[in-house]
Amino acid sequence: MQMRKLIYLDNNATTQVHPEVAEIMDYCLTECFGNPSTIYSFGKKAKRLMDESREKIAKMINAASDEIVFTSGGTEADNLAIFGIAKANRDKGKHIITSKIEHHAIINSCKALEKDGSEITYLDVDKYGIVNLEQLERSIKRETILISIMHANNEIGTIEPIAEIGRIARKHKIYFHSDTVQAVGKIRVDLKEMNLDMASISSHKIHGPKGVGALYVKKGTRIKPILYGGEQEHRLRAGTENVPGIAGFGRAIELAVGEMEKEAAKLSQLRDKLQKGLSERVKYIIFNGHPTERLPNTINCAIQFIEGESLILKLDDLGICASTGSACSSASLEPSHVLLAIGLAHEAAHGSLRLSLGRDTTDEDIDYVLDVLPKAVEELRAFSPPYKEFLRKRGLITKA
């Protein structure tokens, strides 16, 4: 029997490289492999390609090209923002404000700083994942040097009120950073309108290559490097730049932002069709995230009385790639910190499923998922002791 095509619904984890991105990267790898720091023409050619990408990225997020610092990805960009600001502003204070639903690159950086004597305030979120702005303002003190709140959550898709947070930060003259990794290329991102001093971006979330990202650093921001070596990237990120990756990154963001409105409309329609179908066909399902302030491509749900990992493996056998949440915590047996923060019980959080659509997702893909996923849930629940106990208590079966 012929295997049906792979249905990839884990685009918040990573995306397939766009053919035009692969093309420019191949050119860099084979025809333009010079070191951009050299002064002869071959190296200058590589630098020119890198500078063109820097300009493209800056244009797409309303920044200046010299405010873009290339990194190895979103995680390094987050680390540079957190540790770089902490190192450069010790004379002012050691207090940082973030939220309980940040990416692990932020959470674990803050925990590391706590061990070195910094004070971290982790803001609560409501049941939709929106940060509490009143708590934010109450948490600010004279020693506060940084606020870091992600733009769009990688697990539940909730979009935070970044511009409002930016206004609060500016009023109190505090640096404001946002992890915009999941937002750029999916929704409109204007760093100046959002009052941001720093923003992290990643290439492989927008059909670019892995291993390359950037940190936007507004002119005048007091920040120190966390890597030492040469004087690359405005002396903020030492090391020979990944020219093929940077060139691919530039083309990827250009394509993503250029096609964003059309893609967002298509993905929103498919997302809503999928969510409606699941709500009608799967009992005891909880949808997580904000109902309207959300990414156009993301559904997160908790399917009660099953283990999320078991469902992922069953879907894999059926040709569907999905996840239980962040790809960065897939090896953990603990339930998602994001789902716990929005108030989900441990048992429900263990049954989480994230379906993140992409540019290649079709109506036929959604139809297939709606056909097989409910059956997979039924099969797993048939072997679930908690489900049998639940039915027994309701008088739906006589034996546990």
C-alpha positions in Angstrom: 0.0 0.0 0.0 1.3 3.4 -0.9 2.2 5.6 2.0 0.3 8.9 2.0 2.3 12.1 2.1 3.8 13.3 5.4 1.6 16.0 7.1 3.9 18.3 8.9 2.1 20.2 11.7 5.1 21.2 13.9 6.1 24.5 12.2 6.6 26.2 15.5 9.5 23.8 16.2 11.1 24.3 12.8 10.2 24.8 9.1 11.3 23.4 5.8 13.9 25.6 4.1 12.3 27.5 1.2 13.8 26.6 -2.2 14.9 30.2 -2.9 16.6 30.2 0.5 18.4 27.0 -0.3 19.5 28.4 -3.7 21.2 31.5 -2.2 22.8 29.4 0.5 24.2 26.9 -2.1 25.7 29.9 -4.0 27.4 31.1 -0.8 28.7 27.6 0.0 30.2 27.0 -3.5 30.9 30.3 -5.1 31.2 32.9 -2.3 32.9 31.2 0.7 35.3 34.0 1.6 35.7 35.3 5.1 33.8 38.5 5.4 36.4 40.0 7.7 39.2 39.9 5.0 40.0 43.0 3.0 40.5 41.5 -0.5 37.8 41.4 -3.1 36.7 37.8 -2.5 36.1 38.5 1.2 34.4 41.8 0.4 32.0 39.9 -1.8 30.9 37.7 1.2 30.6 40.8 3.4 28.4 42.5 0.8 26.1 39.6 0.8 26.0 39.6 4.6 25.3 43.4 4.7 22.5 43.0 2.2 20.8 40.5 4.4 21.3 42.7 7.4 19.5 45.5 5.6 16.7 43.2 4.5 16.1 42.0 8.1 16.2 45.5 9.5 13.8 46.8 6.9 11.3 44.0 7.7 11.1 44.9 11.4 11.6 48.7 11.2 15.1 48.9 12.5 18.4 50.3 11.3 20.9 47.8 9.7 23.6 48.7 12.3 21.1 47.6 15.0 21.1 44.0 13.9 23.6 41.6 15.6 23.8 38.1 14.0 23.8 35.2 16.4 23.6 31.4 16.1 19.9 31.5 16.7 17.1 32.7 19.0 18.6 31.0 22.1 21.9 32.9 21.8 20.1 36.1 21.0 18.0 35.7 24.2 21.1 34.9 26.2 23.0 37.9 24.8 20.0 40.2 25.8 19.7 38.8 29.3 23.3 38.4 30.3 24.5 41.4 28.2 22.2 43.8 29.9 22.9 42.3 33.4 26.7 42.7 32.9 26.5 46.2 31.5 24.1 47.6 34.1 25.3 46.2 37.4 25.9 49.8 38.7 22.1 50.4 38.4 20.8 47.2 39.8 20.2 43.4 39.5 16.5 43.2 39.2 14.9 41.7 36.0 11.2 41.2 35.3 10.0 38.4 33.0 7.0 36.1 32.8 6.2 32.5 33.8 5.6 31.4 30.2 8.8 32.5 28.5 10.9 30.2 26.4 13.4 28.2 28.3 16.2 30.3 26.8 14.9 33.2 28.9 13.7 31.3 31.9 17.0 29.4 32.3 19.1 32.5 31.7 17.2 34.2 34.5 17.6 31.2 36.8 21.4 31.3 36.2 21.5 35.0 37.1 19.5 34.3 40.2 22.3 32.0 41.4 24.7 34.9 41.0 22.7 37.2 43.1 20.2 38.8 40.7 16.6 39.2 41.7 14.0 37.9 39.1 10.3 38.6 39.2 8.3 36.1 37.2 4.9 37.7 36.3 1.7 35.7 36.4 -0.5 35.3 33.3 -4.2 34.8 33.0 -6.0 31.7 31.7 -5.2 32.8 28.2 -1.5 33.4 28.8 -1.7 37.3 28.9 0.7 38.9 31.3 -0.7 41.0 34.2 0.2 44.6 33.4 -0.8 45.8 36.9 1.5 43.3 38.5 4.2 44.4 36.0 4.0 48.0 37.1 3.9 47.1 40.8 7.0 44.9 40.4 9.1 47.7 39.0 11.7 49.1 41.5 14.7 51.4 41.4 17.0 48.4 40.8 15.0 47.1 37.8 17.3 47.0 34.7 15.3 44.9 32.2 11.8 43.7 31.3 11.8 40.7 29.0 8.4 39.5 27.7 7.9 37.3 24.6 5.8 38.6 21.7 4.0 35.4 20.8 4.1 32.2 22.9 5.6 29.2 21.1 3.3 26.7 22.8 -0.2 28.3 23.0 0.2 31.0 20.3 -1.0 33.9 22.6 0.1 37.3 21.5 1.2 39.6 24.3 0.4 43.4 24.6 3.9 44.3 23.7 3.3 48.0 22.8 1.6 48.6 26.2 4.5 46.9 28.0 6.9 48.9 26.0 5.2 52.1 27.1 5.5 51.1 30.8 9.2 50.3 30.4 9.8 53.6 28.6 8.0 55.5 31.3 10.2 54.0 34.0 13.4 54.2 31.8 13.9 50.4 31.9 15.3 48.4 29.0 12.7 46.2 27.2 13.5 43.0 25.4 11.1 40.7 23.6 11.6 37.2 22.2 9.9 37.7 18.8 11.0 34.4 17.4 7.5 33.1 16.8 6.0 36.4 15.7 8.3 37.7 12.9 7.0 36.6 9.6 3.6 35.5 11.0 2.2 38.8 12.3 3.2 42.4 11.9 6.3 43.3 13.8 7.3 47.0 14.1 10.0 47.3 16.7 9.8 51.1 16.9 6.0 51.0 17.5 6.5 48.4 20.2 9.0 50.6 22.1 11.6 47.7 22.1 15.3 48.1 23.0 16.1 44.5 22.0 14.3 41.7 20.1 15.4 38.1 19.3 14.7 36.6 15.9 15.4 33.1 14.5 15.8 32.0 10.9 14.5 28.5 11.0 11.0 29.4 12.2 10.4 31.3 8.9 11.7 28.7 6.3 15.3 29.8 6.7 18.3 27.6 7.8 18.9 26.5 11.4 21.9 27.8 13.3 21.4 31.5 12.6 19.4 34.3 14.2 19.7 37.9 15.3 19.4 40.3 18.2 18.1 43.7 17.5 19.9 46.2 19.7 18.6 49.7 19.7 21.3 52.4 19.4 22.4 53.6 22.8 21.5 50.4 24.6 24.1 49.6 27.3 25.0 46.0 26.7 28.2 43.8 26.9 29.1 40.8 24.8 29.0 37.2 26.2 31.4 35.8 23.6 34.9 37.2 23.3 37.3 37.1 20.3 37.3 39.3 17.3 35.4 42.5 16.7 32.6 41.1 14.5 29.0 42.3 14.8 29.7 45.7 16.3 31.9 44.0 18.9 28.9 42.3 20.4 29.3 38.8 19.0 32.8 37.5 18.3 33.4 34.8 15.7 33.4 34.5 11.9 29.9 35.0 10.7 27.8 32.2 9.1 27.6 33.9 5.7 25.5 31.2 4.0 23.1 31.1 6.9 22.9 34.8 7.1 22.2 35.1 3.4 19.5 32.5 3.7 18.1 34.2 6.7 17.8 37.5 4.8 16.0 35.9 1.9 13.7 33.9 4.2 12.5 37.0 6.2 12.0 38.8 2.9 9.8 36.0 1.6 8.0 35.5 4.9 7.0 39.1 5.5 6.2 39.6 1.8 3.7 36.7 1.9 2.6 37.3 5.4 -0.9 38.7 5.0 -1.9 36.1 2.4 -0.4 33.2 4.5 -2.0 34.5 7.7 -5.5 34.6 6.1 -5.1 31.0 4.7 -3.6 29.6 7.9 -6.2 31.2 10.2 -9.0 29.6 8.1 -7.3 26.2 8.2 -6.6 26.6 12.0 -10.2 27.4 12.7 -11.5 24.5 10.6 -9.2 22.2 12.5 -10.2 23.5 15.9 -13.9 23.4 15.2 -13.6 19.8 13.9 -11.7 18.7 16.9 -14.1 20.3 19.3 -17.0 18.4 17.6 -15.3 15.0 17.3 -13.1 14.7 20.5 -14.8 14.7 23.9 -13.1 16.2 27.0 -10.8 18.5 25.1 -9.6 21.9 26.4 -8.2 24.5 23.9 -5.4 26.7 25.3 -4.4 30.2 24.5 -6.3 33.4 23.7 -9.3 33.0 21.4 -8.5 36.0 19.3 -5.1 37.4 20.2 -3.2 34.5 18.8 -0.9 33.3 16.1 -2.7 32.4 12.8 -1.1 29.0 12.6 -1.2 27.6 16.2 -3.6 25.3 18.1 -2.8 24.0 21.5 -5.2 21.6 23.3 -5.3 19.3 26.3 -6.9 16.0 25.5 -7.9 14.6 28.8 -7.3 11.0 29.9 -4.4 10.3 27.6 -0.6 10.9 27.6 0.4 13.5 25.0 3.6 11.6 24.1 1.6 8.4 23.3 -0.6 10.4 21.0 2.4 12.0 19.2 3.8 8.5 18.5 0.5 7.2 17.3 0.1 10.2 15.0 3.6 9.7 13.7 2.6 6.1 12.6 -0.2 7.8 10.7 2.1 10.2 8.9 1.4 13.3 11.0 4.1 15.3 12.7 3.0 17.2 15.8 4.3 18.0 19.3 3.2 18.2 22.9 4.7 21.8 23.2 8.1 23.3 22.9 10.7 21.3 20.9 13.3 22.5 23.4 11.7 20.6 26.2 10.6 17.4 24.3 13.0 15.2 26.4 11.4 16.4 29.7 8.8 14.2 31.5 7.5 17.3 33.3 4.3 18.9 32.0 4.6 22.2 30.2 5.5 25.2 32.4 3.3 27.3 30.1 0.2 25.1 30.6 0.7 25.0 34.3 1.1 28.8 34.4 -2.3 29.3 32.7 -3.9 27.1 35.4 -4.1 23.7 33.8 -4.0 20.7 36.2 -1.0 18.4 35.8 -3.1 15.6 34.5 -4.6 17.8 31.7 -1.2 19.3 30.9 0.2 15.8 30.3 -2.3 15.3 27.5 -1.3 18.5 25.6 -1.1 18.6 21.8 0.3 21.4 19.7 -0.6 21.6 16.0 1.3 24.4 14.2 0.4 24.8 10.5 2.7 26.1 7.8 2.9 27.3 4.2 2.4 23.8 2.8 -0.6 22.8 4.9 -3.7 22.1 2.8 -7.5 21.6 3.3 -6.9 17.9 2.5 -4.3 17.7 5.3 -6.8 19.1 7.8 -9.5 16.6 6.6 -7.1 13.7 7.1 -6.2 14.9 10.6 -9.8 15.2 11.6 -10.5 11.7 10.3 -7.7 9.9 12.1 -6.9 11.9 15.3 -10.3 11.3 17.0 -9.9 7.6 16.3 -6.3 7.6 17.8 -7.7 9.3 20.9 -10.4 6.6 21.3 -7.8 3.9 21.0 -5.6 5.4 23.6 -8.4 6.0 26.0 -9.5 2.4 25.7 -6.3 1.5 27.7 -6.5 4.5 30.1 -7.3 3.6 33.7 -8.1 7.3 34.6 -10.6 7.3 31.7 -12.3 4.1 32.8 -12.5 5.4 36.4 -14.0 8.7 35.1 -16.7 6.7 33.1 -17.3 4.4 36.1 -18.0 7.4 38.4 -20.4 8.7 35.8 -22.2 5.4 35.7 -21.3 4.9 32.0 -19.6 1.6 32.8 -19.9 -0.8 35.7 -16.3 -1.9 36.0 -13.2 0.1 36.5 
